[in-house]
């Protein structure tokens, strides 16, 4: 599967963005899908995800109540809706795909994912 992330950009604090992750080659329903982010000088961290069954696996505490993950099977796309953005949300955001057999605990770590999109930069100004 190939993944193409898009939708990043510059936004003021309190604003919203929706990131898209378009899959090609295979369907998103064949994979567990995750969103990660990496700020300068920091490790890549889990943001949120959905299992291949489309069950929500949750979001990180730092974005809870502000970010949601959704899937549109008809468009073969996974979305990351972000509202009430904060300067600390500034990062490169990546979507990733893991095989159906990946156990739940592995889906919260980048090591659990075999396929990655190229990343899209989100900059939140104060």
C-alpha positions as CSV (number, residue, x, y, z in Angstrom):
1,X,0.0,0.0,0.0
2,X,1.2,3.5,-0.7
3,X,0.1,6.4,1.5
4,X,-0.1,10.1,0.6
5,X,-0.7,12.6,3.4
6,X,-1.9,16.1,2.7
7,X,-3.7,19.0,4.3
8,X,-1.0,20.5,6.5
9,X,-0.3,24.2,6.6
10,X,0.0,27.2,8.8
11,X,-2.8,28.0,11.2
12,X,-3.2,30.3,14.2
13,X,-3.7,28.9,17.7
14,X,-7.4,27.9,18.2
15,X,-7.8,27.1,14.5
16,X,-8.6,23.8,12.8
17,X,-7.1,21.6,10.1
18,X,-8.1,18.3,8.5
19,X,-5.4,16.1,7.3
20,X,-6.0,13.4,4.7
21,X,-4.2,10.1,4.1
22,X,-5.1,8.7,0.7
23,X,-4.2,5.0,0.2
24,X,-3.4,3.4,-3.1
25,X,-2.6,-0.1,-4.1
26,X,-4.7,-1.6,-1.4
27,X,-7.7,-0.5,0.6
28,X,-7.6,1.1,4.0
29,X,-9.9,-1.6,5.3
30,X,-7.0,-4.1,4.8
31,X,-4.9,-2.3,7.5
32,X,-4.8,-0.8,10.9
33,X,-4.3,2.9,10.3
34,X,-2.5,5.3,12.5
35,X,-1.5,9.0,12.7
36,X,1.8,10.0,14.3
37,X,3.7,13.3,14.6
38,X,7.2,14.4,15.1
39,X,8.3,17.8,16.3
40,X,11.8,19.1,15.8
41,X,14.2,17.4,18.1
42,X,11.6,14.9,19.4
43,X,10.7,11.3,18.8
44,X,7.8,10.4,16.6
45,X,4.7,10.0,18.8
46,X,1.4,8.3,18.4
47,X,-1.6,10.6,17.8
48,X,-4.5,8.3,17.1
49,X,-5.7,5.4,14.9
50,X,-8.3,3.0,13.9
51,X,-8.2,-0.8,13.5
52,X,-8.9,-2.4,10.2
53,X,-12.4,-3.1,11.5
54,X,-12.8,0.7,11.8
55,X,-12.8,0.5,15.5
56,X,-11.3,3.6,17.2
57,X,-8.1,2.7,19.2
58,X,-8.1,6.1,20.8
59,X,-5.9,9.2,20.7
60,X,-3.0,10.4,22.8
61,X,-3.8,12.3,26.0
62,X,-2.2,15.5,24.6
63,X,-4.9,15.7,21.8
64,X,-7.8,14.1,23.5
65,X,-11.0,16.0,23.0
66,X,-9.5,18.0,20.1
67,X,-8.4,15.4,17.5
68,X,-10.5,12.7,15.9
69,X,-9.7,10.0,13.3
70,X,-12.2,8.9,10.7
71,X,-12.2,6.7,7.7
72,X,-14.0,7.0,4.3
73,X,-13.8,3.6,2.6
74,X,-15.4,4.9,-0.6
75,X,-12.5,7.4,-0.9
76,X,-10.0,5.0,0.5
77,X,-8.9,7.8,2.8
78,X,-8.3,8.2,6.5
79,X,-8.7,11.7,8.1
80,X,-7.2,13.4,11.1
81,X,-9.5,16.3,12.1
82,X,-7.8,18.7,14.4
83,X,-9.6,21.6,16.2
84,X,-8.5,24.0,19.0
85,X,-4.9,23.7,17.7
86,X,-2.1,24.8,20.0
87,X,1.5,25.8,19.2
88,X,2.7,22.6,20.8
89,X,0.8,20.7,18.0
90,X,3.4,22.0,15.5
91,X,5.0,18.9,13.9
92,X,5.3,16.9,10.8
93,X,2.3,14.5,10.8
94,X,2.5,11.1,9.3
95,X,-0.1,8.5,8.5
96,X,0.9,4.8,8.7
97,X,-0.5,1.4,8.0
98,X,0.0,-1.8,9.9
99,X,-1.1,-5.3,9.0
100,X,-4.4,-6.8,10.3
101,X,-2.4,-9.2,12.5
102,X,-0.7,-6.4,14.5
103,X,-1.6,-6.7,18.1
104,X,-3.3,-3.7,19.7
105,X,-0.4,-2.7,22.0
106,X,1.9,-2.4,19.0
107,X,-0.4,0.1,17.3
108,X,0.7,2.8,19.7
109,X,4.3,2.7,18.6
110,X,5.9,3.6,15.3
111,X,7.5,0.1,15.3
112,X,4.1,-1.5,14.7
113,X,3.7,0.1,11.3
114,X,5.2,-1.2,8.1
115,X,4.0,1.5,5.7
116,X,4.4,5.2,6.0
117,X,3.3,8.3,4.1
118,X,5.7,11.1,3.4
119,X,4.4,13.5,6.2
120,X,2.7,16.8,6.1
121,X,3.9,19.8,8.1
122,X,1.5,21.5,10.5
123,X,2.6,24.9,12.0
124,X,0.5,26.5,14.7
125,X,1.4,30.1,15.6
126,X,0.6,31.7,18.9
